Amino acid sequence: LLTGCEEAYDNFPRMKVNFSCSLQQSPYSFITTPGQFVTVTKKGSAYVVEYPGQPAYTDGKQGVFLGFGGLILGQPVLSMDVSSQYVAYDRACPVEAEDLVIKKLNIQSNREGKCTKCGTVYDLDTGFPKSGEGKKRLKTYPVYTSHTNTGISLSVRN
């Protein structure tokens, strides 16, 4: 993980993350292809999974914590993390999070996330800003994969 040091996120709210899914199950199977990403966002007592060009999927699983603004999960084309081929970013824009404002990134079809407020565009392969006022990398969370009797399980937790 190339975050340098944790000071890059000093102003980012510290929130609990505890999420898991089966990569054999739709819609999560979408991210088993490099360059594909989904968003997971809390909505009431459920959470919603979305990805470009597809209808939203809602799940009512309890005990799920999704960070400050939800999660962006995916598999970069070129991974910067040698410990996992998958990444998990907080969906909140780092520019807006410093003011404790949740402005979410929307996934673009070209492996980019764009802030709905400031317009900063982030490269989802690296998490770094490509254009706009953002200067910090997206907040990352540890990703773990494990093999189960039904396939591969992906977990994000801190």
C-alpha angles and dihedrals in degrees: 000000000000102000093124095214135346090255088085085076100040092122095040113103112252108233133170119256123196116153134140137176142169114254089211091063126083129274092023093054085072091076095055086085113079113251096029125118138180132195123227115197133174115243113179108306092337134061131231126219118202137175133174116291096002134100117258119265118215125202127183097204111148129223094041119144117189106185122245103319104008127270139289109207125186153119115263120218088233112026119211092195115077092192095065137017089214130072134205121199129180107252092222116102109246091221093058096035091067087069091045089250118138109220110163130221117236117213115242120207092249099066093271134122120211126200113238091218114031096026095229110159118216128199105234092202090064106012091232124128116258099185141355132049097309116112102170129079118249114272108264130207129201115267124204129188127196135178116241133177088266098046135272123348121202120205131185117193142143 
